[in-house]
Amino acid sequence: MKLIQLIEYLRCRLKHVIRICLAVLLSLVVLDAVFVDKQEAHTLPERWWGFWAAFGFLGCLSIIFVSKWFGHAGIMVREDYYEDRSPEDPKP
């Protein structure tokens, strides 16, 4: 019951929640730029500040869009898929 109250509380303050999340993300990128030692990086892009944040974000986006495409390409089935057959049709 308390979880539902928390969700409703956060939903009522959605703009504040979004601002806090963006501030946390920005602070993580700044901390990456300031405190992470990039001298031991294996490739050139790893030396760029915020590379792993952008890499993770783009990876998540690609997983979402590929899975949605894959689902719409044939994995998802209508809810009434088995109800299309009339009662007099023989069973397969």
C-alpha positions in Angstrom: 0.0 0.0 0.0 2.9 2.4 0.7 4.3 1.7 -2.7 1.1 2.9 -4.3 1.2 6.1 -2.2 4.8 6.7 -3.2 4.0 6.3 -6.9 1.1 8.7 -6.6 3.3 11.2 -4.7 5.9 11.1 -7.4 3.4 11.3 -10.2 2.0 14.5 -8.7 5.5 16.0 -8.7 6.6 14.7 -12.1 8.5 17.9 -13.1 10.5 17.8 -10.0 11.3 14.1 -10.4 12.5 14.7 -14.0 14.7 17.6 -12.9 16.2 15.6 -10.1 16.9 12.7 -12.5 18.5 15.0 -15.1 20.6 16.6 -12.3 21.9 13.2 -11.2 22.7 12.2 -14.8 24.5 15.5 -15.4 26.5 15.1 -12.1 27.5 11.6 -13.1 28.9 12.9 -16.4 30.7 15.7 -14.7 32.2 13.2 -12.1 33.3 11.0 -15.0 35.0 14.0 -16.6 36.8 15.1 -13.4 37.6 12.0 -11.4 38.0 9.0 -13.8 41.5 8.4 -14.9 41.5 8.1 -18.7 45.2 7.4 -19.2 44.6 3.6 -19.1 41.9 3.7 -21.7 42.2 1.1 -24.5 40.6 3.1 -27.3 40.4 6.7 -28.2 36.6 7.1 -27.6 37.1 5.9 -24.0 39.2 9.0 -23.3 36.2 11.3 -24.1 34.3 12.5 -21.2 30.8 11.1 -21.0 31.5 8.4 -23.5 30.3 5.5 -21.4 27.1 7.4 -20.5 26.3 8.1 -24.1 27.3 4.5 -25.0 24.9 3.1 -22.4 22.1 5.4 -23.4 22.4 4.6 -27.1 22.6 0.9 -26.2 19.4 1.1 -24.2 17.7 2.9 -27.0 18.8 0.3 -29.6 17.6 -2.5 -27.4 14.2 -0.9 -27.0 13.7 -0.1 -30.7 15.0 -3.5 -32.0 12.8 -5.4 -29.5 9.8 -3.3 -30.5 10.5 -3.9 -34.2 11.1 -7.6 -33.5 7.8 -7.9 -31.6 5.8 -6.1 -34.3 7.5 -8.3 -37.0 5.7 -11.4 -35.8 6.3 -12.3 -32.2 3.3 -10.4 -30.8 0.0 -12.1 -31.4 -3.5 -10.6 -31.1 -5.3 -11.5 -27.8 -8.1 -13.1 -29.7 -5.8 -15.2 -31.9 -7.4 -18.5 -30.9 -10.9 -17.2 -30.9 -11.0 -16.5 -34.7 -12.0 -20.0 -35.6 -15.8 -20.7 -35.7 -17.1 -23.7 -33.7 -17.9 -25.8 -36.8 -14.3 -25.5 -38.1 -12.3 -28.8 -37.6 -9.5 -28.6 -35.1 -6.0 -28.8 -36.7 
